[in-house]
Amino acid sequence: MHDFPPRQPQPPRTAATRPGPVRLAPLQGETNLSYLDRLADRYRLSVRDLIPALLQVGGGLFKGYRTDGKIYLNTEARPRVSAFSRVPEEILQRALPAWTAQEPISPDGSGAAGRFRFGAVVPAAGEGCRLCTAARTGRAKPARVYLQPHTRICPRHRRWMLGTHWIDGAPADTEQVDLAGLVEVVGAHRRHLDLLRHRPDAVRAFEVSHAVVVI
């Protein structure tokens, strides 16, 4: 008769680390919040409900929530999202510019943590071309991506992403202008892209002109 050491208890595998039934691919240049919002939408949940439960961090994560905000995840939190979404972390990192941008610290000093920010501390991002998003995801839900002045026009669908108007902390409308009848704007954008290919430093022209206008 053999004596075997007693079986050591194993920590339970929580729902936070278990792969979800839906695999959701990120969009190139998408914000973390937009990706998590689309992930929650596939389960007919709010991002404010799914993500705190997934990370087990409590409901205060999204205090002051706005859809134009930004969420940062730490080293412990990112693998949970990766596992649940069934997308490897390296793919998420390549697609989401802010995936590893910050390392929030848990109130306990260790464990999964996130940080929500909005307003002036959020880099320029906006709703991507709705037609492109629908074609790539097969769904009507929009996505927010990082935008530069020269990427706010979609050459394929001839849409101009002007931005979102906010009233009392809520989005009132998002303007995406159809440029089908505005050939001058389409032509100017094409020439601008050609200029950037030959003179990448010309991108600063918008920064300078914007500074002059707002002074």
RODO-535096 format. One line per field, with one value per residue: residue number from 1; x, y, z of N, C-alpha, C in turn. Coordinates in nm, 4 decimals. Atoms other than C-alpha are relative to their C-alpha. Layout:
<ketis>
n = [NUM ...] $
n_x = [X ...] $
n_y = [Y ...] $
n_z = [Z ...] $
ca_x = [X ...] $
ca_y = [Y ...] $
ca_z = [Z ...] $
c_x = [X ...] $
c_y = [Y ...] $
c_z = [Z ...] $
</ketis>
This chain:
<ketis>
n = [1 2 3 4 5 6 7 8 9 10 11 12 13 14 15 16 17 18 19 20 21 22 23 24 25 26 27 28 29 30 31 32 33 34 35 36 37 38 39 40 41 42 43 44 45 46 47 48 49 50 51 52 53 54 55 56 57 58 59 60 61 62 63 64 65 66 67 68 69 70 71 72 73 74 75 76 77 78 79 80 81 82 83 84 85 86 87 88 89 90 91 92 93 94 95 96 97 98 99 100 101 102 103 104 105 106 107 108 109 110 111 112 113 114 115 116 117 118 119 120 121 122 123 124 125 126 127 128 129 130 131 132 133 134 135 136 137 138 139 140 141 142 143 144 145 146 147 148 149 150 151 152 153 154 155 156 157 158 159 160 161 162 163 164 165 166 167 168 169 170 171 172 173 174 175 176 177 178 179 180 181 182 183 184 185 186 187 188 189 190 191 192 193 194 195 196 197 198 199 200 201 202 203 204 205 206 207 208 209 210 211 212 213 214 215] $
n_x = [0.0851 -0.0823 0.0477 -0.0125 0.0231 0.1378 0.0194 0.0036 0.1144 -0.0334 0.0863 0.1057 -0.0167 0.1111 0.0568 -0.0788 -0.1094 0.0522 0.0320 0.1403 0.0473 -0.0127 -0.1318 0.0189 -0.1255 -0.0091 -0.0214 -0.1290 0.0067 0.1162 -0.0289 0.0312 0.1391 0.0861 -0.0061 0.0707 0.1418 0.0536 0.0005 0.1168 0.1209 0.0270 0.0707 0.1128 -0.0318 -0.0721 -0.1410 -0.0119 0.0384 -0.0835 -0.1431 -0.0294 0.0204 -0.1048 -0.1266 0.0241 -0.0554 0.1032 0.0733 -0.0472 -0.0991 0.0454 0.0571 -0.0068 -0.0099 0.0389 -0.0417 -0.1222 -0.1066 -0.1073 -0.0277 -0.1307 -0.0009 -0.1356 -0.0513 0.0864 0.1333 0.0001 0.0209 0.1403 0.0745 -0.0470 0.0588 0.1456 0.0335 -0.0597 -0.0956 -0.1314 -0.0414 -0.0843 0.0887 0.0624 -0.1017 -0.0272 0.1165 0.0456 -0.1186 -0.0161 0.0159 -0.0990 -0.0462 -0.0150 0.0092 0.0733 -0.0299 0.1176 0.0040 -0.0637 -0.1419 -0.0264 0.1209 0.0507 0.0432 0.0225 0.0138 0.0822 -0.0286 0.0704 -0.0259 -0.1226 -0.1100 0.0220 -0.0498 0.1055 0.0637 0.1356 0.0715 -0.0501 0.0995 0.1020 0.0124 -0.1166 0.0199 0.1047 -0.0528 -0.1018 0.0531 0.1296 0.0981 0.0205 -0.0564 -0.1203 -0.1245 -0.0811 -0.1397 -0.0852 0.0078 -0.0800 0.0746 0.0049 0.0708 0.1412 0.0776 -0.0088 0.0008 0.0818 0.1429 0.0149 0.0617 -0.0844 0.0307 -0.0251 -0.0069 0.1221 0.0429 0.0366 0.0869 0.0173 -0.0736 0.0517 -0.0131 0.1249 0.0018 -0.1312 0.0071 -0.0776 0.0529 -0.0135 -0.0729 0.0265 0.0226 -0.1014 -0.1203 -0.1138 -0.0558 -0.0641 -0.1224 -0.0953 -0.0504 -0.0918 -0.1246 -0.0629 -0.0649 -0.1184 -0.0990 -0.0540 -0.0898 -0.1273 -0.0477 0.0716 0.0010 0.1111 0.1105 0.0010 0.0679 0.1311 -0.0218 -0.0308 0.1199 0.0982 -0.0449 0.0285 0.1448 0.0567 -0.0585] $
n_y = [-0.1192 -0.1192 -0.1209 -0.1174 -0.1242 -0.0499 -0.0924 -0.1387 -0.0725 -0.0915 -0.1184 0.0108 -0.0788 -0.0946 -0.0389 -0.1091 0.0514 0.1029 -0.0564 -0.0223 0.0711 -0.0842 -0.0552 -0.1327 -0.0566 -0.1461 -0.0776 -0.0687 -0.1366 -0.0162 -0.0290 0.1104 -0.0088 0.0393 0.1458 0.0610 -0.0322 0.0909 0.1337 0.0070 -0.0040 0.1331 0.0742 -0.0856 -0.0601 -0.1258 0.0148 -0.0315 0.1198 0.1151 -0.0111 0.0134 0.1390 0.0797 -0.0288 0.0113 -0.1219 -0.0850 -0.0854 -0.1377 -0.0167 -0.0917 -0.1208 -0.1087 0.0648 -0.0599 0.0879 -0.0491 0.0173 0.0955 0.0882 0.0648 0.1252 0.0373 0.1295 0.1075 -0.0110 0.0236 0.1408 0.0393 -0.0432 0.0837 0.1338 -0.0052 -0.0349 0.1026 -0.0649 -0.0064 -0.1344 -0.0656 -0.0572 -0.1176 -0.1041 -0.0571 -0.0735 -0.1044 -0.0807 -0.0271 0.1258 0.0068 -0.1376 -0.0322 0.1119 -0.0387 0.0789 0.0403 -0.0556 0.0953 0.0066 0.1090 0.0502 -0.0705 -0.1371 -0.0834 -0.1435 -0.0660 -0.1418 -0.0648 -0.1428 -0.0495 0.0963 0.1073 -0.0340 -0.0188 0.1216 -0.0276 0.1114 0.0337 0.0082 0.0986 0.1013 0.0889 0.0798 0.0991 0.1000 0.0818 0.0709 0.0601 -0.0542 -0.1440 -0.0745 -0.0737 0.0196 -0.1208 0.0243 -0.1184 -0.0682 -0.1181 -0.0824 0.0559 0.1285 -0.0229 0.0214 0.1361 -0.0081 0.1060 -0.0316 -0.1441 -0.0524 -0.0900 0.0153 -0.1313 0.0067 0.0176 -0.1126 0.0423 -0.0892 0.0478 0.1233 0.1114 -0.0277 -0.0433 0.0427 0.0186 -0.0430 0.0641 -0.0655 0.0697 -0.0867 0.0426 -0.1171 -0.1009 0.0523 -0.0858 0.0467 0.1290 -0.0288 -0.0643 0.1038 0.0835 -0.0759 -0.0093 0.1286 0.0061 -0.0881 0.0661 0.1069 -0.0598 -0.0835 0.0420 -0.1065 -0.0914 0.0303 -0.1021 -0.1193 -0.0085 -0.0379 -0.1424 -0.0757 0.0152 -0.0859 -0.1387 -0.0219 0.0036 -0.1042] $
n_z = [0.0000 0.0133 -0.0672 0.0846 -0.0745 0.0189 0.1129 -0.0431 0.0578 0.1087 0.0008 0.1009 0.1225 -0.0031 0.1289 0.0557 0.0808 0.0895 0.1322 0.0290 0.1199 0.1193 0.0323 0.0584 0.0513 -0.0123 0.1210 -0.0036 -0.0483 -0.0874 -0.1399 -0.0922 -0.0443 0.1105 0.0151 -0.1128 0.0167 0.1021 -0.0596 -0.0885 0.0829 0.0538 -0.1056 -0.0349 -0.1291 0.0022 -0.0346 -0.1428 -0.0754 0.0338 -0.0283 -0.1436 -0.0409 0.0633 -0.0686 -0.1445 -0.0596 -0.0583 0.0936 0.0051 0.1061 0.1040 -0.0581 0.0969 0.1311 0.1269 0.1090 0.0621 -0.0974 0.0254 -0.1116 0.0020 -0.0758 -0.0404 0.0458 -0.0489 0.0600 0.1447 0.0362 -0.0220 0.1188 0.1105 -0.0126 0.0163 0.1383 0.0858 0.0901 -0.0647 -0.0403 0.0994 0.1018 -0.0615 -0.0127 0.1320 0.0499 -0.0920 -0.0315 -0.1432 -0.0730 -0.1075 -0.0183 -0.1415 -0.0929 -0.1213 -0.1195 -0.0766 -0.1360 -0.0907 0.0309 0.0939 0.0641 0.1171 -0.0241 0.1166 -0.0281 0.1011 0.0156 0.1099 0.0081 0.0621 -0.0117 0.0966 0.1339 0.0997 0.0524 0.0425 0.0607 0.1319 0.1075 -0.0366 0.1053 -0.0147 -0.1213 0.0268 0.0935 -0.0658 -0.1169 0.0291 -0.0930 0.0169 -0.1123 0.0402 -0.0744 -0.0116 0.0357 -0.0040 0.1282 0.0284 0.0961 0.1355 0.0013 -0.0309 0.1215 0.0511 0.1468 0.0599 -0.0087 0.0128 -0.1217 -0.0780 -0.1414 -0.0594 -0.1458 -0.0783 -0.0829 -0.1356 -0.0758 -0.1377 -0.0221 0.0810 0.1442 0.0613 0.1397 0.0616 0.1383 0.1054 0.1191 0.1270 0.0924 0.1379 0.0841 -0.0303 0.0647 -0.0334 -0.1270 0.0279 0.0742 -0.0908 -0.0900 0.0782 0.0169 -0.1324 -0.0252 0.0867 -0.0621 -0.1188 0.0433 0.0387 -0.1098 -0.1217 -0.1001 0.0289 -0.0905 -0.1037 0.0491 -0.0651 -0.1395 -0.0029 0.0379 -0.1077 -0.1096 0.0376 -0.0017 -0.1349 -0.0862] $
ca_x = [0.0000 0.1406 0.1146 0.0475 0.0736 -0.2636 -0.3972 -0.3341 -0.6399 -0.6327 -0.7568 -1.0908 -1.0812 -1.2895 -1.5174 -1.2774 -1.0078 -1.2320 -1.2576 -1.5869 -1.8041 -1.7439 -1.4145 -1.3929 -1.1133 -0.9901 -0.9857 -0.6539 -0.6022 -0.9025 -0.9138 -0.9154 -1.2546 -1.4083 -1.2862 -1.4155 -1.7450 -1.7906 -1.6987 -1.9643 -2.2177 -2.1777 -2.3137 -2.5825 -2.4140 -2.2820 -1.9051 -1.9589 -2.1067 -1.8873 -1.5380 -1.5466 -1.6847 -1.4287 -1.1404 -1.3002 -1.2210 -1.5580 -1.8040 -1.6107 -1.3822 -1.5964 -1.6770 -1.7586 -1.8037 -1.8140 -1.7929 -1.5075 -1.2966 -1.0021 -0.9324 -0.5886 -0.5281 -0.2332 -0.0280 -0.2641 -0.5803 -0.4756 -0.4468 -0.8015 -0.9397 -0.7259 -0.8527 -1.2164 -1.2105 -1.0159 -0.7608 -0.3868 -0.2300 0.0228 -0.2632 -0.4379 -0.1127 -0.0538 -0.4070 -0.4747 -0.2228 -0.2869 -0.2984 0.0216 0.0377 -0.0020 0.0206 -0.2577 -0.2005 -0.4657 -0.5843 -0.4523 -0.1116 -0.1390 -0.3842 -0.5855 -0.6508 -0.7777 -0.7882 -1.0548 -0.9781 -1.1648 -1.1394 -0.8178 -0.5995 -0.7400 -0.5465 -0.7431 -0.9821 -1.3154 -1.5747 -1.4261 -1.6015 -1.9296 -1.9369 -1.5830 -1.6665 -1.9849 -1.7982 -1.5215 -1.7358 -2.0648 -2.2473 -2.3866 -2.2240 -1.9652 -1.6043 -1.3729 -1.0231 -0.7265 -0.7528 -0.5138 -0.6296 -0.5395 -0.7122 -1.0471 -1.1541 -1.2294 -1.1243 -1.3139 -1.6548 -1.5926 -1.6921 -1.5543 -1.5403 -1.5805 -1.6384 -1.8972 -2.0938 -2.1371 -2.4168 -2.4209 -2.1672 -2.3585 -2.3024 -2.5680 -2.4657 -2.1715 -2.1106 -1.9950 -2.0385 -2.1009 -1.8487 -2.0037 -2.1067 -1.7991 -1.5331 -1.3167 -1.2731 -1.1925 -0.9374 -0.7767 -0.7468 -0.5820 -0.3276 -0.2648 -0.1892 0.0491 0.2225 0.2619 0.4209 0.6902 0.7122 0.6048 0.6943 0.4058 0.1747 0.2744 0.1053 -0.2314 -0.0916 0.0428 -0.2742 -0.4904 -0.2791 -0.3231 -0.7000 -0.7596 -0.5356] $
ca_y = [0.0000 0.3367 0.6504 0.9539 1.3104 1.4709 1.6625 2.0309 2.2536 2.4509 2.8078 2.8223 2.9436 3.2579 3.3857 3.6774 3.4550 3.2127 3.2693 3.4194 3.2624 3.5547 3.6373 4.0076 4.1398 4.4949 4.7651 4.9226 5.2457 5.1865 5.3230 5.0812 5.2091 5.1651 4.8069 4.7213 4.8943 4.6868 4.3739 4.4495 4.5228 4.1713 4.0466 4.3167 4.4749 4.8182 4.8562 4.9965 4.6625 4.4120 4.5493 4.6073 4.2540 4.1113 4.2795 4.2417 4.6035 4.7421 4.9788 5.3005 5.2470 5.4519 5.7439 6.0427 5.8144 5.9654 5.7836 6.0088 5.9027 5.6690 5.3665 5.2309 4.8761 4.7405 4.4249 4.2125 4.3408 4.3095 3.9275 3.9011 4.1041 3.9055 3.5733 3.6809 3.8272 3.5281 3.7633 3.7247 4.0194 4.0803 4.1382 4.3750 4.5638 4.6056 4.7322 4.9441 5.2318 5.2830 4.9139 4.9376 5.3174 5.3296 5.1002 5.1881 5.0676 4.8752 5.0306 4.7140 4.7624 4.4510 4.2861 4.4019 4.7735 5.0278 5.4068 5.6075 5.9529 6.2048 6.5639 6.7475 6.4551 6.2334 6.2311 6.3269 6.0447 6.0328 5.8121 5.6323 5.6098 5.4350 5.2566 5.1207 5.0056 4.8318 4.6583 4.5332 4.4279 4.3329 4.5483 4.9014 4.9949 5.2695 5.2590 5.5330 5.5528 5.7868 6.0457 6.2979 6.5888 6.4054 6.0818 6.2429 6.1946 5.8431 5.8296 5.5048 5.6241 5.9968 6.0744 6.3607 6.2832 6.6269 6.5240 6.4931 6.7738 6.7464 6.8996 6.8611 6.5797 6.3699 6.3313 6.5255 6.4350 6.3099 6.4800 6.2692 6.4707 6.2990 6.4438 6.2867 6.6299 6.8145 6.7157 7.0161 6.8823 6.5308 6.6717 6.8916 6.5924 6.3860 6.6630 6.6976 6.3240 6.3516 6.6423 6.4398 6.1540 6.3911 6.6177 6.4341 6.7425 6.9264 6.7574 7.0330 7.2907 7.2038 7.2363 7.5824 7.7029 7.5641 7.7484 8.0735 8.0312 7.9547 8.2318] $
ca_z = [0.0000 -0.1017 0.1036 -0.1085 0.0200 0.0756 -0.2249 -0.1853 -0.2281 -0.5525 -0.5776 -0.7576 -1.1166 -1.1070 -1.3803 -1.4213 -1.5721 -1.7610 -2.1391 -2.2426 -2.5111 -2.7499 -2.9196 -2.9954 -3.2167 -3.1505 -3.4166 -3.5101 -3.3159 -3.0899 -2.7364 -2.4436 -2.3309 -2.6742 -2.6962 -2.3486 -2.4249 -2.7405 -2.5446 -2.2834 -2.5566 -2.6965 -2.3627 -2.3528 -2.0539 -1.9719 -1.9591 -1.6075 -1.5030 -1.6881 -1.6339 -1.2544 -1.2172 -1.4577 -1.2775 -0.9331 -0.8461 -0.7348 -0.8963 -0.8299 -1.1269 -1.3641 -1.1368 -1.3560 -1.6574 -2.0060 -2.3369 -2.4482 -2.1499 -2.1249 -1.9098 -1.8243 -1.6967 -1.5017 -1.5544 -1.3462 -1.5160 -1.8794 -1.8834 -1.7467 -2.0359 -2.2791 -2.1437 -2.1342 -2.4862 -2.6252 -2.7838 -2.7052 -2.5270 -2.8043 -3.0500 -2.8090 -2.7551 -3.1280 -3.1909 -2.8812 -2.8497 -2.4762 -2.3798 -2.1704 -2.1390 -1.7592 -1.4580 -1.2112 -0.8559 -0.6661 -0.3372 -0.1693 -0.3316 -0.5479 -0.7840 -1.0835 -1.1085 -1.3556 -1.3814 -1.5628 -1.6998 -1.9142 -2.0305 -2.1049 -1.9930 -2.2691 -2.5995 -2.9098 -2.9961 -3.1648 -3.3238 -3.6226 -3.9573 -3.8821 -4.2178 -4.1695 -3.8167 -3.9320 -4.2160 -3.9853 -3.6897 -3.8540 -3.6000 -3.5870 -3.2553 -3.3120 -3.1961 -3.0744 -3.2168 -3.1864 -3.4617 -3.6102 -3.8241 -4.1465 -4.0372 -3.9604 -4.3214 -4.4444 -4.8136 -4.8751 -4.7575 -4.7925 -4.4364 -4.2267 -3.8545 -3.7005 -3.3392 -3.0645 -2.9036 -2.5260 -2.3203 -1.9410 -1.9547 -2.2104 -2.5858 -2.7756 -3.1275 -3.3301 -3.6591 -3.9518 -4.2662 -4.5986 -4.8452 -5.1541 -5.2821 -5.1546 -5.4063 -5.3101 -4.9548 -5.0812 -5.3253 -5.0590 -4.8269 -5.1017 -5.1648 -4.7923 -4.7614 -5.0558 -4.8820 -4.5609 -4.7545 -4.8814 -4.5751 -4.2564 -4.0495 -4.2180 -3.9669 -3.7241 -3.9457 -3.7941 -3.4413 -3.5185 -3.6926 -3.4112 -3.1532 -3.3450 -3.3693 -3.0007 -2.8625] $
c_x = [0.0887 -0.0641 0.0263 -0.0227 -0.1411 -0.0065 -0.0134 -0.1205 0.0468 -0.0918 -0.1055 0.0287 -0.1199 -0.0478 0.0829 0.1115 -0.0464 -0.0327 -0.1498 -0.0423 0.0189 0.1437 -0.0206 0.1347 0.0000 0.0141 0.1326 -0.0175 -0.1142 0.0430 -0.0346 -0.1471 -0.0958 -0.0012 -0.0779 -0.1499 -0.0633 -0.0059 -0.1214 -0.1295 -0.0335 -0.0731 -0.1224 0.0151 0.0623 0.1455 0.0219 -0.0414 0.0988 0.1431 0.0325 -0.0167 0.1107 0.1329 -0.0106 0.0588 -0.1058 -0.0568 0.0497 0.0973 -0.0401 -0.0697 0.0192 0.0048 -0.0496 0.0535 0.1259 0.1193 0.0998 0.0189 0.1357 -0.0047 0.1426 0.0340 -0.0880 -0.1363 -0.0012 -0.0155 -0.1438 -0.0856 0.0378 -0.0647 -0.1488 -0.0394 0.0526 0.0954 0.1343 0.0412 0.0836 -0.0833 -0.0678 0.1004 0.0303 -0.1146 -0.0371 0.1201 0.0243 -0.0079 0.0960 0.0508 0.0248 -0.0147 -0.0711 0.0328 -0.1295 0.0025 0.0673 0.1504 0.0380 -0.1325 -0.0437 -0.0493 -0.0190 -0.0117 -0.0768 0.0319 -0.0853 0.0361 0.1331 0.1144 -0.0133 0.0539 -0.1139 -0.0493 -0.1418 -0.0621 0.0540 -0.1126 -0.0992 -0.0120 0.1168 -0.0184 -0.1031 0.0517 0.0969 -0.0559 -0.1313 -0.1102 -0.0063 0.0645 0.1279 0.1209 0.0763 0.1460 0.0782 0.0054 0.0993 -0.0758 -0.0127 -0.0672 -0.1477 -0.0892 0.0235 -0.0060 -0.0942 -0.1471 -0.0287 -0.0826 0.1013 -0.0436 0.0355 0.0074 -0.1362 -0.0291 -0.0480 -0.0836 -0.0248 0.0624 -0.0472 0.0147 -0.1344 -0.0095 0.1437 -0.0118 0.0941 -0.0613 0.0276 0.0632 -0.0271 -0.0187 0.1013 0.1353 0.1229 0.0686 0.0750 0.1324 0.1060 0.0609 0.1005 0.1344 0.0749 0.0727 0.1265 0.1121 0.0661 0.0953 0.1389 0.0611 -0.0764 -0.0077 -0.1128 -0.1202 -0.0102 -0.0731 -0.1356 0.0161 0.0246 -0.1248 -0.1062 0.0374 -0.0313 -0.1475 -0.0534 0.0590 -0.0947] $
c_y = [0.1242 0.1162 0.1199 0.1251 0.0506 0.1015 0.1425 0.0696 0.0992 0.1206 -0.0137 0.0899 0.0919 0.0323 0.1077 -0.0495 -0.1059 0.0616 0.0159 -0.0725 0.0774 0.0458 0.1316 0.0584 0.1508 0.0648 0.0744 0.1449 0.0273 0.0340 -0.1212 -0.0001 -0.0437 -0.1520 -0.0690 0.0250 -0.0916 -0.1432 -0.0171 -0.0052 -0.1365 -0.0874 0.0782 0.0579 0.1370 -0.0259 0.0265 -0.1167 -0.1141 0.0126 -0.0020 -0.1430 -0.0893 0.0171 -0.0146 0.1189 0.0911 0.0979 0.1427 0.0291 0.1075 0.1232 0.1164 -0.0478 0.0889 -0.0883 0.0490 -0.0108 -0.1055 -0.0859 -0.0666 -0.1210 -0.0368 -0.1424 -0.1158 0.0009 -0.0394 -0.1474 -0.0469 0.0389 -0.0865 -0.1378 0.0027 0.0268 -0.1011 0.0599 0.0088 0.1436 0.0698 0.0623 0.1255 0.1144 0.0647 0.0894 0.1201 0.0834 0.0201 -0.1261 -0.0096 0.1394 0.0360 -0.1262 0.0452 -0.0944 -0.0280 0.0652 -0.0906 -0.0109 -0.1108 -0.0463 0.0883 0.1391 0.0708 0.1454 0.0629 0.1489 0.0567 0.1482 0.0314 -0.0996 -0.1136 0.0426 0.0051 -0.1337 0.0374 -0.1230 -0.0238 -0.0065 -0.1118 -0.1117 -0.0981 -0.0925 -0.1092 -0.1107 -0.0951 -0.0828 -0.0719 0.0506 0.1511 0.0827 0.0709 -0.0339 0.1315 -0.0363 0.1297 0.0606 0.1163 0.0829 -0.0631 -0.1369 0.0157 -0.0076 -0.1428 0.0066 -0.1017 0.0390 0.1488 0.0572 0.0856 -0.0089 0.1283 -0.0044 -0.0116 0.1253 -0.0522 0.1065 -0.0618 -0.1377 -0.1190 0.0344 0.0356 -0.0467 -0.0184 0.0338 -0.0821 0.0467 -0.0844 0.0958 -0.0339 0.1192 0.1103 -0.0455 0.0848 -0.0464 -0.1317 0.0223 0.0638 -0.1017 -0.0892 0.0716 0.0123 -0.1306 -0.0146 0.0877 -0.0679 -0.1136 0.0555 0.0846 -0.0358 0.1100 0.1000 -0.0261 0.1056 0.1263 0.0168 0.0444 0.1505 0.0831 -0.0074 0.0908 0.1460 0.0303 0.0102 0.1050 0.1184] $
c_z = [0.0000 0.0744 -0.0909 0.0837 -0.0256 -0.1131 0.0523 -0.0637 -0.1057 0.0048 -0.1086 -0.1189 -0.0122 -0.1410 -0.0668 -0.0899 -0.0996 -0.1356 -0.0179 -0.1261 -0.1294 -0.0174 -0.0718 -0.0415 0.0179 -0.1367 0.0126 0.0428 0.0950 0.1428 0.0856 0.0374 -0.1101 -0.0161 0.1120 -0.0087 -0.1035 0.0525 0.0898 -0.0804 -0.0580 0.1005 0.0491 0.1404 -0.0217 0.0361 0.1485 0.0883 -0.0246 0.0521 0.1498 0.0499 -0.0549 0.0728 0.1511 0.0749 0.0608 -0.1007 -0.0097 -0.1120 -0.0993 0.0573 -0.0965 -0.1428 -0.1131 -0.1118 -0.0706 0.0948 -0.0419 0.1230 -0.0204 0.0923 0.0365 -0.0439 0.0434 -0.0691 -0.1471 -0.0377 0.0199 -0.1195 -0.1195 0.0042 -0.0291 -0.1444 -0.1010 -0.1040 0.0715 0.0292 -0.1061 -0.1114 0.0538 0.0087 -0.1341 -0.0473 0.0859 0.0466 0.1495 0.0858 0.1191 0.0372 0.1456 0.0830 0.1275 0.1163 0.0758 0.1374 0.1026 -0.0247 -0.0951 -0.0578 -0.1151 0.0384 -0.1328 0.0426 -0.1142 -0.0014 -0.1135 0.0012 -0.0642 0.0060 -0.0999 -0.1360 -0.1007 -0.0544 -0.0389 -0.0631 -0.1403 -0.1014 0.0306 -0.1037 0.0053 0.1201 -0.0229 -0.0913 0.0692 0.1147 -0.0276 0.0912 -0.0167 0.1107 -0.0436 0.0870 0.0024 -0.0237 0.0154 -0.1396 -0.0055 -0.1032 -0.1380 -0.0051 0.0346 -0.1233 -0.0471 -0.1530 -0.0639 -0.0033 -0.0083 0.1153 0.0749 0.1455 0.0736 0.1528 0.0641 0.0802 0.1350 0.0676 0.1369 0.0208 -0.0802 -0.1482 -0.0602 -0.1449 -0.0470 -0.1467 -0.0867 -0.1315 -0.1235 -0.1013 -0.1460 -0.0936 0.0200 -0.0548 0.0325 0.1286 -0.0213 -0.0727 0.0887 0.0954 -0.0725 -0.0180 0.1319 0.0345 -0.0841 0.0566 0.1200 -0.0369 -0.0345 0.1121 0.1274 0.1058 -0.0237 0.0901 0.1092 -0.0443 0.0662 0.1448 0.0110 -0.0311 0.1079 0.1175 -0.0287 0.0133 0.1420 0.0931 0.0083] $
</ketis>
